[in-house]
Amino acid sequence: MMASSPMARRHASRSLKRRFFSTPLDAAVSIICLALLALLIWKVSDWALFSAVFGSAGGPAACKAATGACWSVIADRWRIIMFGLYPYEEQWRSALACVAVVVMTVLSCIPALWTGRRIALIWGIGASSYYILMAGGIFGLEVVGEEMWGGLALTLFIFLSTCLIGFPLSIVFALMRRSELPWISRTMGLIIDTVRSLPLISILFTFAIVLPFMLPDWLQGDKLYRVILGSALFFAAYQAEIVRGGMQGVAAGQEEAAKALGLGYWHRISRIVLPQAMRNALPATINQFVISFKETSLVIIIGFFEILASASAAYGTGDWTFAYVEVYVFVALIYFVFVFSLSRYGAFLERRMEIGQR
């Protein structure tokens, strides 16, 4: 290892020289690009760190006098961003609900807990804890209606509910589309293609505003749950095609061999086809989860106070109207943490499954 290290360094040096400094023109372009990159890094660092105003002591006046970022707006308005319209005295419940969701998600990602009973127990406890904390009404907790939910807690609730409902539904859709009965497969194909051809915002608007005019009062439910059902339907339509593509990657001979051994339909699907299909569809599935998390911001259009709407309220009232950039940078960082975590976990699963195939 020690002997090969100098050789590796020389090889890397030659490779860099060949790619970026092989001619005088390449060298000049590389130096200019490096200088611009260094200048950009310095400007951003100076704005975000060195010349920035931190803490809430300075207030808006100190921020306006400074040349850097005003992170005081985050220190002063973070409760609005994270919890939205949730009652101030009860915001500890919203914080605990977010913690419950994160813990539930982390536990669900541990391979040792990947059994049907354990996952069902984890999700049952996590979802129940979230809803009890947010809604209240038992254990002495004050009742808080869904119209008061907001911020990060509402964003997580919409995302996880969408995935929890939409993912099993997508498997059902995929199985129905590959059914041997033409009337089932063609009808399901028409439904999937119709949903996929519509923008998500039109589906959310239909479920939130139009659907109540078509249903009796007892079947309407709350607007939040109608929106979640619409989002889950949209997720399921896209994910169904991903799952179906994974199924098409499974050799047909495997299912035929299972039939020859006398295995029933559900045993063939659950033990042979679906495990391999999900392995094939894993990269696209992770991408779909990432897209779904980012699309939660669309509910702002139909009146929900999710994290993006909460961010707008954080700088749109009072003396912080000038600090909108800092607020949106903070929200972008939150989105980045969740999306980057999902992508890294997807890469971990891909490596794990590749090892299992060797």
N, C-alpha and C positions, 0 to 999 in steps of 0.2 A: 504494500500500500504506500509506504514512504517513498519507494523507488519510482513508483508510477506517478506520484504527485507532480514533480517538476515537469515530466513529459506531458501530463495533462494540462498544466499551466501554459507550457509552450504551444501546445496544440490550440488552446483557446485563444492565445495571443495572436497566433497566425491566422486563425479563423476571423477574429475581429478585424485584423489588418486587411485581410482579403475582402471582407464584406463592406467595410466603411472607409478604408484609406488606400484602396488599390491604385487610384489615380489622383492627381492633384485636384481635379474637380470634385471627386468623391470626398476627399479629405476636407476641402473647403465647405462643402454642403454639410458634412457631418459636424464640423466645428461650429458652424452657424446654428444648426439645429440644437446642438448641445448648449450653446450659449443662450438661445431663446428659452429652452427648457429650464435652465438654471434661473433665468430671469423670472420666468413664470412661477417657479417654486418659491423664489424669494418674495415675490409680490404677494402670493397667496399666504405664505407663512407670516409675513409682516402684517397683513390685514387680519388674519385669523388669530394670531397669537401675540406678536410683539407689540403692536399698536392697538390691540383690542381692549375693550372695557369689560371687566368681569365683575360678577357680584351685583347685588341690588343696591349697594350704598350710593353709587354715583347717580343713578337715576337718568332720566331722559336728557337732562341738561349736560351731564358729563359725556354722554354718548354723542350728542350733537357736536361737542367741542373736539372729540377725538377723531383721528384719521383712520382708525381701524374698525373692526367689527364691534357691534354692540351686543355682547352676550348677556348683558343685564336684562334684556327683554325675556330671555329664557328663564333666568332666575326669578323674574317677577311674574311671568305668565305661564309657567310650565304646567300648572294645574289645569288651566283651560285646555292646553294642547293635549294633555294626557287623559283628562276626564270629561271634557266638554261641559254639558249642562248638568251633570250629576251634582246633586246637592253637596255643598261644601263640607258640611259636618259628616257626611256619609262617604266621602271619597276614599277613605281607607278601605271600604268594601270593594270599590272598583279596582284599587291597587291589588288587593288580595285576589280578586277574580282574575286579573292579568297574570299574577304569579301562578295561580292554579292552572291556567291554560298553558303557560310555558312549561311547568313541571310535567303536566300531562303529555305534552308534545315530546319533551326530552325522554320521558320514560317509554313512550311509544317507539322511539328510535333505537332503543337498546335491543340488540338481536336476541339476548337471553330471554326477553319477555314476549317474543313473537309466537305466542300461542293464542288461539281464539278466545279461550277463557280469560287469560291474563289481559289481553288487549281490550276485551269487552269490559272487564272490571276497571281498568285504568280509565277508559273513556267514559264509563258510566259515572265513576266517582268524580272525575274532572269536570264533566259537563254539568252534573248535578251541583257541584260546589260553585261553579261559575254562576249558574242561574239563581241559586239560593242567595248568593252574596249580592248579585246585581238587583234582583227583583225584590228580595226580602219577603215579608209576610209571615215568616216562621222564625223560631228561635229568638223572638224579641226584636227582629230587624224591621225597621220601618219600610213600608211598601214604597217602591220607586218604579213608576211606570216606564215602559220602553221608550216613550217619547223623551225621557230625560237622560237616556243612555247616550254616551258620546265619547269622542276621543279615541285613544288607542284601544280601550276596552271594547268599544263597539266594532272597530275595525277587525280585531281578533275574533270576535263573536261571529261576524258575517263570514269571514274567511273560513274558519273552522267548521261552521255549520254548513257552508256550501260544500266543502270537501267531504264532510262526514255523510251528507245526504247524496251528493253527486257521484262519489266514487262507486259505492255499491250499485247505484242506478246505472252508471255507465257499463258495468259488467253485464247487468241484465239487458241493456240495450244492445250490447255487442253480441250476446248469445242469441237474442231474438233476430238480429239482422243476419246471422249465419244459420238461421233455422232452415231445416229441410222443407218446411211447409212454405210455399211461395207467398201465400196471403199474409203470413206473419213477417217474413223477411222483407217483402216489398213495402208493407205498411210501415214497418219500423224504419226502413231506409228513407221513406218519404218524410217521416217525422224528424229524423236526424238531419237530413239535408235541409229541411225547412228551417229548423232552429239554427243550424250553422250558417245559413244564408242571411240571417238577421243580425244586426248589431246588438250588442248586449244592452245598450241603453234603451233601445226600443222594447226589449223584453222586460226590463225592470220597470219601465214606465207603464207597460200594459198590466203587469201584475200589481203594481202599486195603485194606479189610477183607474184604469179601464175595467179590470176584472170585478171590482165591487158592484158595478152596474149590471153585471151578468149573473151574479150569484145571489142567493137569498141571504138575509142578514145573519142567520145562524152559521153559514158556511164561509163568511168573508174572513174572519180572523183579523189579527192585527196587521197593519201595513208592513211592519218589519219582517214578519214571518212570510208574508206573500213575496216580498222582495227576495228573501233567502231562497224560497222555492223556485223563483224565476232564475236566480243566479245558479242554483244547483242544476236546474234543467239545462241551462246553457253549458255549464261545466260537463255534465254527463254526455251531452251530444258530441262535444269535442273529444272527451276522454274515451268514449265508446269507439271512435274510429282509431284511436291510438291502441286500444286493447285489441280491436279486431285485426289491426296490422300485426300486432305481436302474435296473435293466433295463426295468422297466415304464415308466419315464419317457423311454425312448428311443423316438422315433417309429417305428412299425412299418414305415412306408414305406422307412426306410433299409435295414432288413434285406431287405425285398422287392426293393429296387433292387440290393442286393449279389447276391441270388440271380439276378436277371435278367442281371447282368454275368458270371455263371458262377463266382463265388467259392464255395469250399467252406465247410463248416460252421465249421471251426476258424479259417479266415481271417476269416469274418464275425464270429465271437465275439471273437477277439483284436484285430482291427484296427478294428472299428466299434462293436460293442455294449459290450464291457467297458470301454474307455476312457471312454465317455460315462456308463456306469452308475456307475463309480467316482467320477466327478466329481459326479454327482447324489447319491451316497451318502456323500460325504466328511464332512459334519457329523456324521451319525449314526455313522460309522465311528470318528471321533476320540473321540466320546463312549463308544463301546464299548471302545476301548483304555483310556480313563481308568477305566471301571468295572472292567475286568479287572485293572488294576494295584491298585486298592483291594481287590479280592476275594482277592488273594493272602494277606491276613491270615487267611482262613478255614482255612488249612492248619494253624493252631495247634491246632485241635480234634482233628486226627488225628495229633498228636504231632511235628510238625515245628517246628524252632527258628528260625522266620523272625524278621523284625525286631521284630514285636510281642511274641512270646514272649521274645526276647532282652531287650527293654525291661523286661518283667516280672521277669526274672531279675536285671536290673541293680539294681533297687531292692528286690527281695524278699529279698535275702540281705545279711548284714553289718549295718552301722550306717546304711544309707540308706533304711530302710523309710518314713520320713516324707517323702521327696523324690519321690514318685510323680508329682506334678503336673509337675514340671520335666522328668522323663524322658519323659512322654507329650507334652509340648509340643515337645520336641526331635524325637521321632518324627513328630509332626504336621507339623513344619517340613520334614522329609525328604520326607514324602508330598506336601506342598504344592509343593516345588521340582519334583518329577517331574511331578505332575499339571498344574501351571501351565505348565510347559514344553511338555507335550503339547498343551494347549489353545491356547497362543500359536502353536505350529507349525501347528496345524490352521487357525487364523485366517490365517496367512501363506499356506498352500496355497489357501485359499478366495479370497483376494485375487489370488493369482497366476493361478488358473484363470479368475476373472472377467475379468482383463485379456486372457487368451488367447482368450476368447469374443468380445471386442469386434471 
